[in-house]
Amino acid sequence: MSPDSLTRGSVRSAAEVNEQIRALWMRTGGTLSSQERAEYELLVVEWAAAIRADVIKAA
């Protein structure tokens, strides 16, 4: 996932991103390498953006 995709906004729902986060943790057994940590951080940012978008839509 590129940082540019985050700039344009999340295309995926918060639930979809959350599933990917859970899969990452399961795949790694709960221990992240430096590369996996970077992936996790990008996913968390994308998840937060999706949550904010959902809150804005609801308001």
Secondary structure, 3 states (H helix, E strand, C coil): CCHHHHHCCCCCCHHHHHHHHHHHHHHHCCCCCHHHHHHHHHHHHHHHHHHHHHHHHHC
